């Protein structure tokens, strides 16, 4: 029986006993979802030259 380690809590678990793969529980699965929705996670993307030009014209938040 191979065990996996949950990426959220670090607990080792048997993958055949969970319906929340690759997490050990539904709770850990929801914690991961919340982190994605709160933008704590992100995917790296190269910046576009057009985006750099747009940023130059934005008013800083403290001046609004």
C-alpha positions, 0 to 999 in steps of 0.5 A: 500500500503506497501512501502520499503526502497531502500538499496542504497539511503534510499528512500521509494518507492512502490514496484509495481512501480519499475522494479528494485526490490529491488531498487527504480530505475535503477540508484540505481540498477546500483550503487549496481552492480558497488559496486559488480564489484569493490569488495566493497562488498564481502561474508565472507569465511573461510580461507583455510590452503592451502591458508595460506601456499601460502601467505608465498611464495609471494613476497611483492608488494613493493619489486617487 
